[in-house]
Amino acid sequence: MSTTEQIPFLDLISLHKELEEELLSTLRDTLRVAGFVGGPKVEEFEREFAKFCDASHCVGVASGTDAVRFALTAAGVKPGDIVVTVPHTFIATTEAISQAGGRPDFVDIDERTYCMDPRKLEEYLERQCSADAKTGRLIHRKLQAPVTAIVPVHIYGQTADMDPILALAGKYNLIVVEDACQAHGAEYFSKATNTWKKAGSMGHAAAFSFYPGKNLGACGEAGAITTNNEAMAKTMRILRDHGQAQKYYHQIEGYNGRLDALQAGFLTTKLRYLTEWNRNRQEVAKHYDQAFAAVDGVVAPFCPDSARSVYHLYVIRVRQREALQKHLAKLGIGTGIHYPVPLHLQEAYRHLQYPAGSFPVCERVASEILSLPMYPQLRLDQSRRVINEVAGFLSSRHVPANVEQIQQVAL
């Protein structure tokens, strides 16, 4: 392979070239019946995706943001309720909480997995909250508001440590909505049930995004909610369609959050390949892991024995992140940063009054993470070139001692 070949961070063109005829067939079918919103194609996808996630129900919606919002609303989050999540996620997680009427609040992440740290969650619930003497509801003492729900984020394709999170939710009677927008097909081994569980099958509900760059991506915007609760599924179907279960008979004020039939058809086609694509991602990650184990200054992703990641992103940590990113860009190698500014430090959440240092693990991680090229069609020679260029850059520079300390933390 030429050393001048461009290696994109994400290659959606090759993927869609491979499926072009199948996708065009779906488009033609849709045009011929003129069924563009709802209908059989949406219902087919909902059945197939529910089955894929080992869930009883799937509700197709317009985006991952709608998925989180509708799930929280259907689960019972009321205006003013506190919903606990992490500051290390895309803002859609907290936007959806706010749009559902809740107030987002944060706990720090685990330094190895970058997911919600159950110990920090326990500290939050036990030290900052107490049960109301009359109602028994958990109340945040400082904010004087009820804590109603938890949204653990399955970040980068790996599930959060769900057993202790679910145990805490059960103890305090809290709703759990999985943010599985980056975790299509990811699995978690539950010691509580002694079984492997799919992302989307563990909480009261789970939200998925099908933004084009996801492991399962639409050719536009789309999302879905999975749940094992029939009543919640019914409510979410009403919420997405202007509050109506029957046309022009509106039980509540709802939203326009429906899944397009064309996108549902595309997703059904792509879903047949998702398991294979996820295996390809896992092979790319394995190659990266083996190579970076010998590279000083790189902290590779940590995947515990209780998780089977689907590597939506392959994220390393390096101290010289900006310099390395510029170096790779000059060589035609695309990268990303997911995410450079923790949510509690974003201008949009200044009103929450969290100063720098409030969530030290998240803040430290955010300054060092770099997402490398990762997609099912990434060739071995391409990933080898990425590895060689990262290793070559770092070997030419001094590796600070605190990177070695980070590597010890990650073990």
C-alpha positions in Angstrom: 0.0 0.0 0.0 1.2 3.5 -0.8 2.2 5.5 2.2 0.4 8.5 0.6 -3.0 6.7 0.6 -5.7 8.5 2.5 -7.0 6.6 5.5 -10.3 8.2 6.5 -11.4 8.2 10.1 -14.7 6.6 8.9 -15.4 5.1 5.5 -19.1 5.1 4.7 -18.6 5.2 0.9 -17.1 1.6 0.7 -19.9 0.2 2.9 -22.6 1.7 0.8 -21.0 0.7 -2.5 -21.1 -3.0 -1.3 -24.8 -2.7 -0.5 -25.8 -0.3 -3.3 -28.1 -2.7 -5.2 -29.9 -3.9 -2.1 -30.4 -0.3 -0.9 -31.7 0.8 -4.3 -34.1 -2.2 -4.3 -35.4 -0.9 -1.0 -35.8 2.6 -2.4 -37.7 1.3 -5.4 -40.0 -0.8 -3.2 -40.8 2.2 -1.1 -41.5 4.5 -4.1 -43.8 1.9 -5.7 -46.1 1.7 -2.7 -45.6 5.4 -1.6 -45.5 4.3 2.0 -43.1 6.8 3.5 -44.0 7.1 7.2 -44.7 4.1 9.4 -46.3 1.0 7.9 -45.0 -2.5 7.2 -41.3 -1.5 6.7 -41.1 0.1 10.1 -42.9 -2.8 11.7 -40.6 -5.3 10.1 -37.5 -3.4 11.3 -38.9 -3.1 14.8 -39.5 -6.9 15.0 -36.0 -7.7 13.7 -34.2 -5.2 15.9 -36.1 -6.2 19.0 -35.0 -9.8 18.2 -31.4 -8.8 17.7 -31.3 -7.0 21.1 -33.1 -9.8 22.9 -35.9 -7.4 23.8 -39.6 -7.8 23.7 -40.4 -4.5 22.0 -38.8 -2.0 19.7 -40.2 1.4 18.8 -38.7 3.2 15.8 -38.2 6.9 16.2 -36.6 9.8 14.3 -33.3 10.0 16.2 -31.3 8.8 19.1 -32.1 12.0 20.9 -35.9 11.2 20.6 -35.2 7.7 21.8 -33.7 8.9 25.1 -36.4 11.5 25.5 -39.4 9.3 24.8 -37.9 6.5 27.0 -37.5 8.8 30.0 -41.0 10.3 29.5 -42.7 6.9 29.1 -40.8 5.6 32.2 -42.2 8.3 34.3 -39.7 11.1 34.6 -41.5 14.3 35.5 -40.6 18.0 35.1 -38.0 18.9 37.7 -36.8 15.3 38.4 -33.1 14.7 38.5 -31.7 12.2 36.0 -28.1 11.0 36.7 -25.7 10.4 33.9 -22.1 11.0 33.0 -20.3 14.1 31.7 -18.4 12.0 29.2 -20.9 11.6 26.4 -22.4 13.4 23.4 -24.7 16.3 24.5 -27.7 14.5 23.0 -27.9 12.4 26.2 -28.4 15.4 28.4 -30.4 17.4 25.8 -32.9 14.5 25.9 -33.0 14.6 29.7 -33.8 18.3 29.6 -36.4 17.9 26.8 -38.2 15.3 28.9 -38.4 17.9 31.7 -35.6 16.5 33.8 -32.5 18.0 35.2 -29.3 16.3 34.2 -26.8 15.6 37.0 -23.5 13.8 36.8 -21.2 11.2 38.3 -17.7 10.5 37.2 -16.5 7.7 34.9 -14.4 4.7 35.4 -10.8 5.5 34.3 -10.4 2.2 32.4 -13.7 1.8 30.6 -14.8 5.4 30.4 -18.4 4.3 31.4 -20.3 5.3 34.5 -18.4 4.4 37.7 -20.8 2.4 39.9 -18.9 3.4 43.0 -19.3 7.1 42.2 -23.0 6.5 41.6 -23.3 4.8 44.9 -21.5 7.7 46.6 -23.8 10.2 44.9 -27.0 8.4 46.0 -25.8 7.7 49.5 -24.0 11.0 50.4 -25.8 13.6 48.4 -29.4 12.2 48.7 -31.7 11.0 51.3 -35.2 9.4 51.4 -38.2 11.8 51.9 -39.8 10.9 55.3 -43.3 11.1 53.9 -43.0 9.7 50.3 -39.9 7.6 50.6 -38.7 9.2 47.3 -35.0 9.9 47.0 -34.3 13.6 47.3 -31.1 15.4 46.4 -30.5 17.4 49.6 -28.8 20.4 48.0 -31.0 20.7 45.0 -34.2 19.7 46.9 -35.4 17.7 43.9 -36.3 14.1 43.5 -33.8 11.7 41.9 -35.8 9.6 39.5 -33.6 8.0 36.9 -30.2 6.8 35.8 -28.9 6.9 32.2 -25.7 4.8 32.0 -23.9 5.4 28.6 -22.5 2.4 26.8 -19.6 4.5 25.4 -17.5 3.6 22.3 -19.3 0.3 21.8 -18.8 -1.1 25.3 -21.5 -1.6 28.0 -21.4 0.0 31.4 -21.1 -2.2 34.4 -24.8 -2.9 34.7 -25.1 -5.3 37.6 -24.2 -2.8 40.3 -26.0 0.0 38.5 -29.2 -2.0 38.4 -28.8 -3.1 42.0 -28.6 0.5 43.1 -31.6 1.4 40.9 -33.5 -1.4 42.6 -32.5 -0.3 46.1 -33.6 3.3 45.5 -36.5 2.6 43.1 -34.9 4.4 40.2 -35.6 4.1 36.4 -32.7 2.9 34.3 -32.6 3.9 30.6 -29.5 2.6 28.8 -28.0 5.0 26.3 -27.0 2.4 23.8 -26.5 4.8 20.9 -23.0 3.6 20.4 -23.5 -0.1 21.4 -25.5 -2.0 18.7 -24.8 -5.6 19.5 -22.5 -5.1 22.5 -22.9 -7.6 25.3 -22.5 -7.7 29.1 -22.0 -10.7 31.3 -24.4 -10.4 34.3 -23.2 -12.3 37.3 -26.6 -11.6 38.8 -28.3 -13.8 36.2 -25.2 -15.8 35.1 -25.9 -14.9 31.4 -24.6 -12.7 28.7 -27.0 -9.8 28.0 -27.3 -7.6 25.0 -27.2 -3.8 25.2 -30.8 -2.8 25.0 -32.2 -5.6 27.1 -31.1 -4.7 30.7 -32.8 -1.4 31.7 -36.4 -0.3 31.8 -35.7 0.8 28.2 -32.7 1.6 26.0 -32.1 4.2 23.3 -30.3 3.6 20.0 -29.1 6.0 17.4 -28.8 5.1 13.8 -26.9 8.1 12.7 -25.0 7.1 9.5 -21.7 6.6 11.3 -23.0 4.1 13.9 -22.3 0.4 13.7 -25.8 0.2 12.4 -26.4 3.4 10.5 -29.3 4.7 8.5 -28.8 6.8 5.3 -30.0 9.8 7.3 -31.4 10.3 10.8 -33.1 7.5 12.7 -33.4 5.9 16.2 -35.1 3.3 18.2 -36.1 2.3 21.7 -36.1 -1.2 23.1 -37.9 -2.3 26.2 -39.4 -5.4 27.8 -42.3 -3.4 29.2 -45.4 -3.5 27.0 -47.0 -0.5 28.6 -43.9 1.6 28.1 -43.8 0.5 24.4 -47.4 1.6 23.9 -46.8 5.0 25.5 -43.7 5.6 23.3 -45.6 4.7 20.2 -48.1 7.4 21.1 -45.5 9.9 22.1 -43.7 9.6 18.7 -46.9 10.2 16.8 -48.4 13.4 18.1 -50.0 11.7 21.1 -52.3 9.5 19.0 -52.9 5.8 18.9 -55.7 6.3 16.4 -55.5 9.0 13.7 -56.8 12.3 14.8 -57.7 11.0 18.3 -55.1 12.5 20.6 -54.7 11.1 24.1 -51.9 13.4 25.1 -49.7 16.1 23.5 -47.0 14.2 21.8 -44.2 14.8 19.3 -43.4 14.3 15.6 -40.7 11.6 16.2 -41.6 8.9 13.7 -39.2 6.7 11.9 -39.3 7.1 8.1 -40.3 3.9 6.2 -37.4 4.3 3.8 -34.8 4.5 6.6 -36.5 1.5 8.3 -36.0 -0.4 5.0 -32.4 0.6 4.8 -31.8 -0.5 8.4 -33.5 -3.9 7.9 -31.1 -4.5 5.0 -28.1 -3.4 7.0 -29.1 -5.3 10.1 -28.4 -8.6 8.2 -24.8 -7.6 8.1 -24.4 -6.1 11.5 -23.0 -9.2 13.3 -20.4 -9.7 10.6 -19.5 -6.0 10.7 -19.1 -6.1 14.4 -16.8 -9.1 14.2 -14.7 -7.2 11.6 -14.4 -4.3 14.1 -13.4 -6.7 16.8 -10.6 -8.0 14.6 -9.4 -4.6 13.8 -9.4 -3.7 17.5 -7.5 -7.0 18.3 -4.8 -6.0 15.8 -4.6 -2.5 17.3 -4.5 -3.9 20.8 -1.7 -6.4 20.1 0.5 -3.7 18.4 -0.1 -0.9 20.9 0.8 -3.2 23.8 4.4 -2.7 22.7 4.2 1.1 22.2 5.3 3.3 25.1 3.0 6.2 25.7 -0.2 4.7 24.4 -3.1 3.5 26.6 -5.3 1.2 24.5 -9.0 0.6 25.2 -9.7 -1.6 28.2 -12.3 -4.3 27.8 -13.1 -6.3 31.0 -14.0 -9.9 30.9 -17.6 -9.0 31.6 -17.9 -7.1 28.3 -17.9 -7.8 24.6 -17.3 -4.5 22.9 -18.4 -3.8 19.3 -15.9 -1.0 19.0 -18.0 1.8 17.6 -14.8 3.8 18.2 -11.3 2.7 18.9 -10.0 5.3 21.4 -6.4 5.5 22.7 -5.0 7.9 25.3 -1.8 9.8 24.7 -0.3 12.9 26.4 0.6 14.6 23.2 -2.8 14.3 21.6 -3.0 17.5 19.6 0.5 17.1 18.2 -0.2 13.4 17.3 -3.5 14.3 15.6 -1.8 17.0 13.5 1.0 14.6 12.6 -1.5 12.0 11.4 -3.6 14.5 9.5 -0.5 15.6 7.5 -0.1 11.9 6.5 -3.7 11.6 5.4 -4.8 9.6 8.4 -8.1 10.8 9.8 -8.9 10.8 13.6 -11.5 12.2 15.9 -11.9 13.3 19.6 -14.9 11.9 21.4 -15.2 14.2 23.4 -12.9 17.2 23.9 -15.0 19.1 26.5 -16.9 17.3 29.2 -20.5 18.3 29.4 -20.3 19.9 32.8 -17.8 22.4 31.4 -19.8 23.2 28.3 -21.2 26.7 28.0 -24.7 25.1 27.6 -24.4 23.8 31.2 -22.8 26.7 32.9 -26.1 27.0 34.9 -25.3 23.7 36.6 -22.4 25.5 38.3 -19.8 22.7 38.1 -16.3 24.2 38.2 -13.3 22.6 36.6 -12.1 19.7 38.8 -15.6 18.5 39.6 -15.1 15.3 37.7 -11.4 14.8 37.6 -11.3 11.4 35.8 -13.5 12.6 33.0 -11.5 15.9 32.6 -8.2 14.0 32.5 -9.5 11.5 30.0 -11.0 14.2 27.8 -7.6 15.9 27.4 -5.8 12.7 26.2 -8.3 10.7 24.1 -7.9 10.2 20.4 -10.1 8.1 18.2 -8.3 6.2 15.4 -9.8 4.9 12.2 -12.3 2.2 12.9 -14.8 0.6 10.5 -15.6 -2.9 9.2 -13.9 -2.3 5.8 -10.6 -1.1 7.3 -7.8 -3.3 5.8 -5.0 -4.8 7.7 -2.4 -2.9 5.8 -4.2 0.3 6.6 -4.4 -0.4 10.3 -0.8 -1.4 10.3 0.1 2.0 8.8 -1.9 3.8 11.5 0.0 1.8 14.2 3.4 2.5 12.6 2.8 6.2 12.3 1.5 6.5 15.9 4.5 4.5 17.2 6.9 6.4 15.1 5.7 9.7 16.3 5.8 8.8 20.0 9.2 7.1 19.7 10.7 10.3 18.4 9.5 12.2 21.5 9.9 11.9 25.2 7.2 10.0 26.9 6.2 11.8 30.1 6.3 9.7 33.3 2.7 10.4 34.0 1.7 8.4 30.9 3.3 5.4 32.5 1.3 6.1 35.6 -1.9 6.1 33.4 -0.9 2.8 31.9 -0.6 1.3 35.4 -4.1 2.6 36.2 -5.5 1.0 33.1 -4.1 -2.5 33.9 
